[in-house]
Amino acid sequence: MSIQPFRSGKVRDVYEAGNDFIIVASDRISAFDCILPTPIPDKGKVLTQLSLFWFEKTQSIISNHLISSELADFRAPFNEIEDWNGRASLVKRAEIVPIECVARGYITGGGWKEYQASGSVSGVLLPRGLQESEQLSQPIFTPSTKAESGHDEPISFEEVANLIGNETASRLRNLTLKLYNFAAQFAREKGVIIADTKFEFGFHDGELILCDEILTPDSSRFWDLEKYRIGQSQDSFDKQYVRDYLETLDWDKTPPAPELPQEVARNTAQKYFEAFERLTGNAWNSQF
């Protein structure tokens, strides 16, 4: 059955279903803004199932776009596509706020590079002398632009307020930090550090709601609490493993991206499975 998506992203395909959308998470993986040719087995299912877990956990903080993840609830012909089982969600159509809402509890990744260069991250001035992967005294809101292609660019809170208004910007900052603090505390009790994560919000019938994926290995940095050591990069349950492998290659980080060895693809899948199992307390079962 051939159905054309309304929109395709690096990982997700979006289909129109009447007044709603169906989001299908593929097994594609991207790194350095390039889609790699090698799929990661069951990756899309992990992203979907972990998002479902967190949507339920956070609905007391903010409503979300989820309507159903059961194929039986989809309209024809979408309810006949068995390959979508476990990786597709029927969601409310929302007007997406054009801001990546990032919360950082630790200084790492792009934030670490920005801090080394300027002593700040997205306009937030930080104390001198921080070490790589160090926990911040309190989490910070470090938004970025939502680029249709290429890199998202960090912007200050003031720039966000200029784009969408001070009231909405303040709500996004407060919700982002509230969601992060809740999830970080929950995850820590499971032996997982959420170093940083990003959220996407939108308006549905005038109500601000949580959209897209949340708190997955694609949108977050998950570290092993037991192995955490300040002053260095960390072992992670996310696609940092793939980025680290690609850094060893003679590749200029422009398309076409190289194939991943099957061992790297399998090991990456295992990291995603472990993230799911640690956070949910359930064994990973690919037969959704």
C-alpha positions, 0 to 999 in steps of 0.5 A, spaced: 500 500 500 502 506 497 500 512 501 504 519 500 506 523 507 504 530 508 511 531 510 517 527 512 523 529 517 529 526 518 526 520 522 518 521 522 513 521 516 507 525 518 500 523 514 494 527 514 488 523 517 482 528 517 483 534 522 488 530 525 495 527 523 498 520 524 506 521 526 510 514 524 517 514 527 521 510 522 528 506 524 532 512 520 537 515 524 541 522 523 547 525 525 550 532 524 544 534 520 545 528 515 540 522 515 544 515 515 543 510 510 543 504 515 537 503 519 537 502 527 533 496 528 526 498 532 529 505 533 522 508 531 518 503 536 522 505 542 521 512 540 514 512 540 513 507 546 518 511 550 514 518 548 507 514 550 510 513 557 512 520 558 506 523 555 502 519 561 507 521 566 507 528 564 499 529 563 498 533 570 503 538 568 501 539 561 496 536 556 499 533 549 497 532 542 496 524 543 489 521 541 491 514 540 497 509 538 492 503 537 491 502 529 484 500 530 483 507 532 486 510 526 481 511 520 482 507 513 486 505 510 491 507 515 488 502 520 491 496 515 498 498 515 501 492 520 508 495 519 506 501 523 504 497 529 508 500 535 511 506 531 505 510 529 501 515 533 494 519 532 495 526 534 491 533 534 493 538 529 497 543 532 500 550 530 507 548 532 511 554 536 517 555 532 522 554 537 526 548 540 525 548 547 531 546 550 533 544 558 540 543 560 542 540 567 549 539 565 554 542 561 555 538 555 555 537 547 554 544 544 552 547 550 559 545 553 562 548 546 559 555 547 561 555 554 568 554 552 568 560 547 563 565 551 562 563 558 555 563 556 549 558 553 544 561 549 545 568 553 545 565 560 551 567 563 554 561 567 560 561 573 567 560 571 571 554 571 565 549 570 568 542 567 565 538 562 559 534 564 558 538 570 552 539 573 549 546 573 547 549 580 540 549 577 537 547 570 537 552 565 533 554 559 537 554 552 532 555 546 534 554 539 531 556 532 527 550 529 531 550 522 527 546 516 534 544 514 541 545 517 543 546 524 538 549 529 541 555 532 541 557 539 538 564 541 537 568 547 530 568 551 530 575 549 530 573 542 524 568 543 520 573 546 521 578 540 519 572 536 513 569 540 511 575 545 514 575 552 508 571 555 508 565 551 516 565 551 515 565 559 510 560 559 515 555 554 521 557 559 517 555 565 514 549 562 520 546 559 524 547 566 518 544 570 518 538 565 525 537 565 525 537 573 520 532 573 523 527 568 530 528 571 528 526 578 524 520 576 530 518 571 535 519 577 531 514 581 532 509 575 539 510 575 539 514 569 541 522 568 538 526 563 543 531 562 539 535 557 533 534 553 528 538 548 521 539 547 516 542 542 510 545 543 504 547 539 497 551 540 491 546 539 484 550 539 487 556 543 491 551 548 498 550 549 500 543 548 506 538 548 507 535 541 512 531 537 516 526 541 519 527 548 524 524 553 527 519 548 534 517 546 533 522 540 531 528 543 535 527 550 542 525 553 541 519 557 547 517 562 549 512 566 549 514 573 553 509 576 558 511 570 558 518 571 564 522 572 565 529 571 570 532 567 569 528 561 564 525 556 560 520 558 557 513 556 550 514 554 544 511 552 542 515 545 545 516 538 552 519 541 555 512 540 553 513 533 556 520 533 563 518 536 563 513 531 562 517 525 568 522 528 573 517 527 572 517 519 574 521 514 568 524 512 566 532 512 559 531 515 556 533 508 551 528 504 552 523 502 553 520 509 557 513 510 553 506 511 554 504 519 557 497 520 552 492 522 555 492 529 555 499 530 547 499 528 546 493 533 550 496 539 546 503 537 539 499 538 541 496 544 543 502 547 536 505 545 533 498 548 536 499 555 534 506 555 527 504 554 528 498 559 531 502 565 526 508 564 520 504 564 522 498 568 519 494 562 523 489 558 523 491 551 519 487 546 519 489 539 512 485 538 508 491 539 
